[in-house]
């Protein structure tokens, strides 16, 4: 399985449209459009899970930089989460904010 990040989506892009877009390159297992947990509004990115790594690479090559809904898509292999499920970053562990120049 390969998990693909799809960014810069138009907020009105439905999951079934992404399913169709990626299915042209291979078998799509899941599509998850990310929404804000407080408002339920779309956040403009999604994750697409494809069953074949080769098909996923083909989809990434073909769709990265393509225009969908008037926006240029950012498509790449998703990076793993930094924290295990259920754990959240503590406010005191935000070192990147302490060292601004």
N, CA, C and O atoms as CSV, one atom per row, in Angstrom:
chain,resi,resn,atom,element,x,y,z
A,1,UNK,N,N,0.831,-1.185,0.000
A,1,UNK,CA,C,0.000,0.000,0.000
A,1,UNK,C,C,0.874,1.247,0.000
A,1,UNK,O,O,1.907,1.304,0.667
A,2,UNK,N,N,0.439,2.234,-0.756
A,2,UNK,CA,C,1.120,3.521,-0.767
A,2,UNK,C,C,0.103,4.602,-0.465
A,2,UNK,O,O,-0.952,4.665,-1.096
A,3,UNK,N,N,0.420,5.458,0.503
A,3,UNK,CA,C,-0.451,6.560,0.887
A,3,UNK,C,C,0.057,7.830,0.205
A,3,UNK,O,O,1.240,8.161,0.289
A,4,UNK,N,N,-0.844,8.532,-0.466
A,4,UNK,CA,C,-0.488,9.713,-1.252
A,4,UNK,C,C,-1.153,10.942,-0.653
A,4,UNK,O,O,-2.344,10.925,-0.345
A,5,UNK,N,N,-0.377,12.006,-0.491
A,5,UNK,CA,C,-0.886,13.302,-0.043
A,5,UNK,C,C,-1.294,14.102,-1.270
A,5,UNK,O,O,-0.540,14.180,-2.240
A,6,UNK,N,N,-2.483,14.696,-1.234
A,6,UNK,CA,C,-2.966,15.548,-2.316
A,6,UNK,C,C,-3.311,16.892,-1.697
A,6,UNK,O,O,-4.268,16.997,-0.931
A,7,UNK,N,N,-2.528,17.931,-2.028
A,7,UNK,CA,C,-2.726,19.248,-1.435
A,7,UNK,C,C,-3.171,20.295,-2.438
A,7,UNK,O,O,-3.149,20.081,-3.650
A,8,UNK,N,N,-3.574,21.429,-1.899
A,8,UNK,CA,C,-4.053,22.581,-2.650
A,8,UNK,C,C,-5.350,22.272,-3.396
A,8,UNK,O,O,-5.581,22.767,-4.499
A,9,UNK,N,N,-6.187,21.446,-2.775
A,9,UNK,CA,C,-7.474,21.102,-3.370
A,9,UNK,C,C,-8.464,22.246,-3.207
A,9,UNK,O,O,-8.443,22.974,-2.214
A,10,UNK,N,N,-9.326,22.384,-4.197
A,10,UNK,CA,C,-10.470,23.277,-4.058
A,10,UNK,C,C,-11.319,22.707,-2.922
A,10,UNK,O,O,-11.500,21.492,-2.840
A,11,UNK,N,N,-11.837,23.562,-2.051
A,11,UNK,CA,C,-12.587,23.094,-0.888
A,11,UNK,C,C,-13.851,22.319,-1.254
A,11,UNK,O,O,-14.385,21.580,-0.428
A,12,UNK,N,N,-14.327,22.481,-2.477
A,12,UNK,CA,C,-15.551,21.782,-2.878
A,12,UNK,C,C,-15.270,20.448,-3.580
A,12,UNK,O,O,-16.198,19.825,-4.095
A,13,UNK,N,N,-14.015,20.000,-3.611
A,13,UNK,CA,C,-13.665,18.743,-4.278
A,13,UNK,C,C,-14.183,17.554,-3.475
A,13,UNK,O,O,-13.766,17.356,-2.334
A,14,UNK,N,N,-15.084,16.759,-4.052
A,14,UNK,CA,C,-15.597,15.590,-3.331
A,14,UNK,C,C,-14.631,14.402,-3.418
A,14,UNK,O,O,-13.817,14.320,-4.338
A,15,UNK,N,N,-14.732,13.495,-2.460
A,15,UNK,CA,C,-13.872,12.315,-2.437
A,15,UNK,C,C,-14.053,11.448,-3.677
A,15,UNK,O,O,-13.083,10.872,-4.170
A,16,UNK,N,N,-15.286,11.347,-4.191
A,16,UNK,CA,C,-15.505,10.496,-5.362
A,16,UNK,C,C,-14.811,11.047,-6.609
A,16,UNK,O,O,-14.453,10.282,-7.505
A,17,UNK,N,N,-14.618,12.363,-6.674
A,17,UNK,CA,C,-13.873,12.951,-7.793
A,17,UNK,C,C,-12.397,12.553,-7.710
A,17,UNK,O,O,-11.777,12.254,-8.730
A,18,UNK,N,N,-11.840,12.549,-6.508
A,18,UNK,CA,C,-10.457,12.113,-6.320
A,18,UNK,C,C,-10.316,10.625,-6.618
A,18,UNK,O,O,-9.322,10.196,-7.204
A,19,UNK,N,N,-11.306,9.845,-6.216
A,19,UNK,CA,C,-11.314,8.409,-6.507
A,19,UNK,C,C,-11.202,8.189,-8.015
A,19,UNK,O,O,-10.385,7.388,-8.469
A,20,UNK,N,N,-12.017,8.894,-8.783
A,20,UNK,CA,C,-12.020,8.766,-10.238
A,20,UNK,C,C,-10.702,9.238,-10.839
A,20,UNK,O,O,-10.165,8.604,-11.747
A,21,UNK,N,N,-10.185,10.345,-10.334
A,21,UNK,CA,C,-8.934,10.913,-10.846
A,21,UNK,C,C,-7.774,9.930,-10.674
A,21,UNK,O,O,-7.001,9.722,-11.609
A,22,UNK,N,N,-7.647,9.332,-9.506
A,22,UNK,CA,C,-6.534,8.417,-9.228
A,22,UNK,C,C,-6.768,7.028,-9.799
A,22,UNK,O,O,-5.808,6.317,-10.097
A,23,UNK,N,N,-8.021,6.628,-9.957
A,23,UNK,CA,C,-8.328,5.298,-10.498
A,23,UNK,C,C,-7.847,5.152,-11.938
A,23,UNK,O,O,-7.681,4.032,-12.420
A,24,UNK,N,N,-7.623,6.254,-12.623
A,24,UNK,CA,C,-7.088,6.203,-13.989
A,24,UNK,C,C,-5.666,5.643,-14.008
A,24,UNK,O,O,-5.168,5.252,-15.063
A,25,UNK,N,N,-5.006,5.603,-12.838
A,25,UNK,CA,C,-3.621,5.131,-12.749
A,25,UNK,C,C,-3.493,3.800,-12.033
A,25,UNK,O,O,-2.407,3.219,-12.008
A,26,UNK,N,N,-4.583,3.299,-11.445
A,26,UNK,CA,C,-4.525,2.024,-10.756
A,26,UNK,C,C,-5.632,1.877,-9.737
A,26,UNK,O,O,-6.574,2.668,-9.704
A,27,UNK,N,N,-5.510,0.860,-8.908
A,27,UNK,CA,C,-6.532,0.544,-7.914
A,27,UNK,C,C,-6.399,1.445,-6.692
A,27,UNK,O,O,-5.343,1.520,-6.065
A,28,UNK,N,N,-7.492,2.123,-6.372
A,28,UNK,CA,C,-7.541,3.007,-5.209
A,28,UNK,C,C,-8.261,2.276,-4.084
A,28,UNK,O,O,-9.389,1.814,-4.257
A,29,UNK,N,N,-7.606,2.174,-2.935
A,29,UNK,CA,C,-8.228,1.497,-1.791
A,29,UNK,C,C,-9.119,2.458,-1.017
A,29,UNK,O,O,-10.284,2.154,-0.758
A,30,UNK,N,N,-8.576,3.626,-0.644
A,30,UNK,CA,C,-9.364,4.605,0.111
A,30,UNK,C,C,-9.028,6.022,-0.328
A,30,UNK,O,O,-7.942,6.291,-0.842
A,31,UNK,N,N,-9.980,6.920,-0.116
A,31,UNK,CA,C,-9.784,8.358,-0.306
A,31,UNK,C,C,-10.338,9.029,0.943
A,31,UNK,O,O,-11.476,8.778,1.341
A,32,UNK,N,N,-9.527,9.883,1.556
A,32,UNK,CA,C,-9.951,10.577,2.768
A,32,UNK,C,C,-9.683,12.063,2.622
A,32,UNK,O,O,-8.533,12.499,2.673
A,33,UNK,N,N,-10.751,12.851,2.438
A,33,UNK,CA,C,-10.622,14.304,2.416
A,33,UNK,C,C,-10.611,14.774,3.862
A,33,UNK,O,O,-11.488,14.400,4.641
A,34,UNK,N,N,-9.637,15.584,4.226
A,34,UNK,CA,C,-9.465,16.013,5.613
A,34,UNK,C,C,-10.320,17.243,5.881
A,34,UNK,O,O,-10.347,18.193,5.100
A,35,UNK,N,N,-11.024,17.193,7.022
A,35,UNK,CA,C,-11.860,18.319,7.434
A,35,UNK,C,C,-11.395,18.829,8.791
A,35,UNK,O,O,-10.746,18.107,9.547
A,36,UNK,N,N,-11.729,20.067,9.088
A,36,UNK,CA,C,-11.410,20.665,10.374
A,36,UNK,C,C,-12.225,19.963,11.449
A,36,UNK,O,O,-13.436,19.801,11.300
A,37,UNK,N,N,-11.582,19.550,12.519
A,37,UNK,CA,C,-12.301,18.780,13.540
A,37,UNK,C,C,-13.316,19.622,14.303
A,37,UNK,O,O,-14.269,19.072,14.855
A,38,UNK,N,N,-13.139,20.932,14.349
A,38,UNK,CA,C,-14.076,21.789,15.081
A,38,UNK,C,C,-15.249,22.245,14.220
A,38,UNK,O,O,-16.392,22.246,14.676
A,39,UNK,N,N,-14.968,22.634,12.971
A,39,UNK,CA,C,-16.014,23.197,12.115
A,39,UNK,C,C,-16.576,22.208,11.103
A,39,UNK,O,O,-17.679,22.402,10.593
A,40,UNK,N,N,-15.823,21.143,10.807
A,40,UNK,CA,C,-16.257,20.189,9.795
A,40,UNK,C,C,-16.020,20.668,8.371
A,40,UNK,O,O,-16.378,19.978,7.417
A,41,UNK,N,N,-15.426,21.833,8.222
A,41,UNK,CA,C,-15.158,22.390,6.896
A,41,UNK,C,C,-13.926,21.729,6.282
A,41,UNK,O,O,-13.000,21.358,7.003
A,42,UNK,N,N,-13.906,21.577,4.945
A,42,UNK,CA,C,-12.739,20.996,4.276
A,42,UNK,C,C,-11.479,21.822,4.530
A,42,UNK,O,O,-11.541,23.046,4.645
A,43,UNK,N,N,-10.338,21.142,4.614
A,43,UNK,CA,C,-9.065,21.820,4.860
A,43,UNK,C,C,-8.228,21.967,3.601
A,43,UNK,O,O,-7.149,22.559,3.642
A,44,UNK,N,N,-8.712,21.430,2.469
A,44,UNK,CA,C,-8.008,21.620,1.207
A,44,UNK,C,C,-6.951,20.576,0.901
A,44,UNK,O,O,-6.119,20.782,0.017
A,45,UNK,N,N,-6.969,19.456,1.618
A,45,UNK,CA,C,-6.059,18.373,1.272
A,45,UNK,C,C,-6.713,17.038,1.586
A,45,UNK,O,O,-7.691,16.960,2.328
A,46,UNK,N,N,-6.140,15.984,0.996
A,46,UNK,CA,C,-6.699,14.644,1.154
A,46,UNK,C,C,-5.583,13.611,1.095
A,46,UNK,O,O,-4.445,13.923,0.744
A,47,UNK,N,N,-5.926,12.389,1.442
A,47,UNK,CA,C,-5.012,11.265,1.323
A,47,UNK,C,C,-5.674,10.194,0.473
A,47,UNK,O,O,-6.844,9.860,0.665
A,48,UNK,N,N,-4.912,9.664,-0.462
A,48,UNK,CA,C,-5.389,8.602,-1.343
A,48,UNK,C,C,-4.475,7.407,-1.119
A,48,UNK,O,O,-3.254,7.527,-1.219
A,49,UNK,N,N,-5.060,6.265,-0.819
A,49,UNK,CA,C,-4.276,5.055,-0.610
A,49,UNK,C,C,-4.457,4.152,-1.827
A,49,UNK,O,O,-5.576,3.784,-2.183
A,50,UNK,N,N,-3.330,3.800,-2.463
A,50,UNK,CA,C,-3.355,2.930,-3.635
A,50,UNK,C,C,-2.696,1.605,-3.288
A,50,UNK,O,O,-1.772,1.553,-2.477
A,51,UNK,N,N,-3.180,0.532,-3.909
A,51,UNK,CA,C,-2.707,-0.813,-3.559
A,51,UNK,C,C,-1.344,-1.140,-4.146
A,51,UNK,O,O,-0.629,-1.971,-3.585
A,52,UNK,N,N,-0.959,-0.520,-5.250
A,52,UNK,CA,C,0.314,-0.822,-5.895
A,52,UNK,C,C,1.254,0.384,-5.823
A,52,UNK,O,O,0.879,1.498,-6.187
A,53,UNK,N,N,2.471,0.146,-5.351
A,53,UNK,CA,C,3.457,1.224,-5.257
A,53,UNK,C,C,3.795,1.784,-6.641
A,53,UNK,O,O,3.976,2.993,-6.787
A,54,UNK,N,N,3.880,0.929,-7.649
A,54,UNK,CA,C,4.184,1.382,-9.011
A,54,UNK,C,C,3.084,2.255,-9.576
A,54,UNK,O,O,3.354,3.282,-10.199
A,55,UNK,N,N,1.848,1.850,-9.359
A,55,UNK,CA,C,0.712,2.653,-9.821
A,55,UNK,C,C,0.662,3.985,-9.080
A,55,UNK,O,O,0.342,5.017,-9.670
A,56,UNK,N,N,0.977,3.961,-7.791
A,56,UNK,CA,C,0.996,5.192,-7.005
A,56,UNK,C,C,2.060,6.152,-7.535
A,56,UNK,O,O,1.809,7.351,-7.650
A,57,UNK,N,N,3.247,5.633,-7.860
A,57,UNK,CA,C,4.310,6.481,-8.417
A,57,UNK,C,C,3.864,7.093,-9.741
A,57,UNK,O,O,4.118,8.269,-9.999
A,58,UNK,N,N,3.198,6.294,-10.583
A,58,UNK,CA,C,2.692,6.815,-11.858
A,58,UNK,C,C,1.685,7.934,-11.634
A,58,UNK,O,O,1.721,8.955,-12.322
A,59,UNK,N,N,0.789,7.744,-10.675
A,59,UNK,CA,C,-0.217,8.766,-10.372
A,59,UNK,C,C,0.442,10.041,-9.853
A,59,UNK,O,O,0.056,11.145,-10.236
A,60,UNK,N,N,1.428,9.886,-8.987
A,60,UNK,CA,C,2.130,11.053,-8.432
A,60,UNK,C,C,2.816,11.826,-9.550
A,60,UNK,O,O,2.692,13.048,-9.631
A,61,UNK,N,N,3.548,11.109,-10.422
A,61,UNK,CA,C,4.239,11.770,-11.533
A,61,UNK,C,C,3.273,12.517,-12.441
A,61,UNK,O,O,3.544,13.641,-12.862
A,62,UNK,N,N,2.142,11.880,-12.739
A,62,UNK,CA,C,1.189,12.465,-13.683
A,62,UNK,C,C,0.384,13.618,-13.080
A,62,UNK,O,O,0.078,14.583,-13.780
A,63,UNK,N,N,0.038,13.532,-11.802
A,63,UNK,CA,C,-0.894,14.502,-11.224
A,63,UNK,C,C,-0.236,15.646,-10.468
A,63,UNK,O,O,-0.862,16.689,-10.278
A,64,UNK,N,N,1.008,15.481,-10.033
A,64,UNK,CA,C,1.685,16.573,-9.341
A,64,UNK,C,C,1.859,17.741,-10.302
A,64,UNK,O,O,2.476,17.599,-11.357
A,65,UNK,N,N,1.317,18.883,-9.938
A,65,UNK,CA,C,1.405,20.077,-10.786
A,65,UNK,C,C,0.264,20.205,-11.774
A,65,UNK,O,O,0.187,21.195,-12.501
A,66,UNK,N,N,-0.631,19.217,-11.814
A,66,UNK,CA,C,-1.774,19.318,-12.724
A,66,UNK,C,C,-2.809,20.282,-12.144
A,66,UNK,O,O,-2.800,20.571,-10.948
A,67,UNK,N,N,-3.690,20.771,-12.995
A,67,UNK,CA,C,-4.710,21.734,-12.575
A,67,UNK,C,C,-6.045,21.017,-12.438
A,67,UNK,O,O,-6.521,20.382,-13.379
A,68,UNK,N,N,-6.642,21.126,-11.259
A,68,UNK,CA,C,-7.967,20.568,-10.971
A,68,UNK,C,C,-8.772,21.633,-10.244
A,68,UNK,O,O,-8.322,22.168,-9.231
A,69,UNK,N,N,-9.950,21.943,-10.747
A,69,UNK,CA,C,-10.786,22.948,-10.090
A,69,UNK,C,C,-10.131,24.313,-10.050
A,69,UNK,O,O,-10.365,25.090,-9.125
A,70,UNK,N,N,-9.304,24.614,-11.057
A,70,UNK,CA,C,-8.637,25.910,-11.112
A,70,UNK,C,C,-7.454,26.046,-10.180
A,70,UNK,O,O,-6.936,27.150,-10.007
A,71,UNK,N,N,-7.014,24.964,-9.577
A,71,UNK,CA,C,-5.890,25.012,-8.639
A,71,UNK,C,C,-4.816,24.001,-9.057
A,71,UNK,O,O,-5.128,22.942,-9.602
A,72,UNK,N,N,-3.566,24.335,-8.799
A,72,UNK,CA,C,-2.449,23.451,-9.125
A,72,UNK,C,C,-2.250,22.494,-7.953
A,72,UNK,O,O,-1.963,22.912,-6.831
A,73,UNK,N,N,-2.410,21.194,-8.236
A,73,UNK,CA,C,-2.306,20.191,-7.182
A,73,UNK,C,C,-0.864,19.926,-6.774
A,73,UNK,O,O,0.055,19.961,-7.592
A,74,UNK,N,N,-0.697,19.663,-5.501
A,74,UNK,CA,C,0.569,19.194,-4.949
A,74,UNK,C,C,0.326,17.734,-4.578
A,74,UNK,O,O,-0.474,17.443,-3.688
A,75,UNK,N,N,1.010,16.824,-5.253
A,75,UNK,CA,C,0.788,15.387,-5.049
A,75,UNK,C,C,2.135,14.730,-4.771
A,75,UNK,O,O,3.061,14.832,-5.576
A,76,UNK,N,N,2.241,14.052,-3.624
A,76,UNK,CA,C,3.464,13.316,-3.301
A,76,UNK,C,C,3.154,12.193,-2.325
A,76,UNK,O,O,2.054,12.113,-1.780
A,77,UNK,N,N,4.133,11.332,-2.113
A,77,UNK,CA,C,3.934,10.251,-1.158
A,77,UNK,C,C,3.807,10.858,0.233
A,77,UNK,O,O,4.613,11.697,0.635
A,78,UNK,N,N,2.787,10.424,0.956
A,78,UNK,CA,C,2.540,10.960,2.297
A,78,UNK,C,C,3.646,10.541,3.242
A,78,UNK,O,O,4.145,9.417,3.173
A,79,UNK,N,N,4.024,11.441,4.117
A,79,UNK,CA,C,5.006,11.137,5.149
A,79,UNK,C,C,4.289,10.552,6.355
A,79,UNK,O,O,3.137,10.903,6.609
A,80,UNK,N,N,4.932,9.681,7.094
A,80,UNK,CA,C,4.276,9.109,8.280
A,80,UNK,C,C,4.045,10.178,9.340
A,80,UNK,O,O,4.738,11.195,9.381
A,81,UNK,N,N,3.056,9.927,10.199
A,81,UNK,CA,C,2.781,10.839,11.311
A,81,UNK,C,C,3.999,10.905,12.215
A,81,UNK,O,O,4.720,9.921,12.378
A,82,UNK,N,N,4.218,12.073,12.801
A,82,UNK,CA,C,5.344,12.234,13.718
A,82,UNK,C,C,5.051,11.658,15.097
A,82,UNK,O,O,5.968,11.281,15.827
A,83,UNK,N,N,3.770,11.590,15.450
A,83,UNK,CA,C,3.392,11.127,16.779
A,83,UNK,C,C,2.448,9.942,16.636
A,83,UNK,O,O,1.625,9.918,15.721
A,84,UNK,N,N,2.554,8.963,17.522
A,84,UNK,CA,C,1.631,7.824,17.490
A,84,UNK,C,C,0.187,8.290,17.692
A,84,UNK,O,O,-0.049,9.328,18.310
A,85,UNK,N,N,-0.761,7.542,17.182
A,85,UNK,CA,C,-2.184,7.884,17.324
A,85,UNK,C,C,-2.536,8.101,18.787
A,85,UNK,O,O,-2.091,7.372,19.674
A,86,UNK,N,N,-3.339,9.114,19.005
A,86,UNK,CA,C,-3.793,9.399,20.365
A,86,UNK,C,C,-2.899,10.352,21.123
A,86,UNK,O,O,-3.343,10.952,22.101
A,87,UNK,N,N,-1.655,10.514,20.710
A,87,UNK,CA,C,-0.754,11.439,21.389
A,87,UNK,C,C,-0.747,12.754,20.637
A,87,UNK,O,O,-0.820,12.780,19.409
A,88,UNK,N,N,-0.659,13.824,21.367
A,88,UNK,CA,C,-0.603,15.148,20.757
A,88,UNK,C,C,0.658,15.863,21.219
A,88,UNK,O,O,1.194,15.585,22.291
A,89,UNK,N,N,1.110,16.775,20.398
A,89,UNK,CA,C,2.281,17.562,20.764
A,89,UNK,C,C,1.914,18.469,21.930
A,89,UNK,O,O,0.873,19.126,21.907
A,90,UNK,N,N,2.757,18.506,22.934
A,90,UNK,CA,C,2.475,19.379,24.067
A,90,UNK,C,C,2.936,20.793,23.739
A,90,UNK,O,O,3.907,20.970,23.003
A,91,UNK,N,N,2.259,21.797,24.271
A,91,UNK,CA,C,2.633,23.187,23.981
A,91,UNK,C,C,4.069,23.515,24.370
A,91,UNK,O,O,4.669,24.421,23.793
A,92,UNK,N,N,4.629,22.795,25.336
A,92,UNK,CA,C,6.001,23.073,25.762
A,92,UNK,C,C,7.028,22.418,24.850
A,92,UNK,O,O,8.228,22.640,25.017
A,93,UNK,N,N,6.576,21.606,23.877
A,93,UNK,CA,C,7.498,20.905,22.990
A,93,UNK,C,C,7.488,21.502,21.589
A,93,UNK,O,O,7.636,20.767,20.612
A,94,UNK,N,N,7.325,22.768,21.470
A,94,UNK,CA,C,7.281,23.419,20.165
A,94,UNK,C,C,8.576,24.199,19.940
A,94,UNK,O,O,8.567,25.420,19.784
A,95,UNK,N,N,9.675,23.470,19.926
A,95,UNK,CA,C,10.995,24.083,19.800
A,95,UNK,C,C,11.124,24.950,18.561
A,95,UNK,O,O,11.821,25.964,18.586
A,96,UNK,N,N,10.461,24.566,17.477
A,96,UNK,CA,C,10.586,25.341,16.245
A,96,UNK,C,C,10.064,26.765,16.421
A,96,UNK,O,O,10.439,27.646,15.648
A,97,UNK,N,N,9.220,27.013,17.405
A,97,UNK,CA,C,8.691,28.356,17.632
A,97,UNK,C,C,9.591,29.188,18.545
A,97,UNK,O,O,9.487,30.414,18.567
A,98,UNK,N,N,10.454,28.542,19.280
A,98,UNK,CA,C,11.323,29.249,20.221
A,98,UNK,C,C,12.537,29.877,19.563
A,98,UNK,O,O,13.125,30.813,20.104
A,99,UNK,N,N,12.911,29.372,18.408
A,99,UNK,CA,C,14.179,29.776,17.806
A,99,UNK,C,C,13.999,30.647,16.572
A,99,UNK,O,O,14.801,30.572,15.640
A,100,UNK,N,N,12.982,31.454,16.553
A,100,UNK,CA,C,12.792,32.345,15.402
A,100,UNK,C,C,13.812,33.454,15.428
A,100,UNK,O,O,14.156,33.981,16.486
A,101,UNK,N,N,14.288,33.800,14.264
A,101,UNK,CA,C,15.320,34.842,14.165
A,101,UNK,C,C,14.682,36.116,13.703
A,101,UNK,O,O,15.365,37.129,13.550
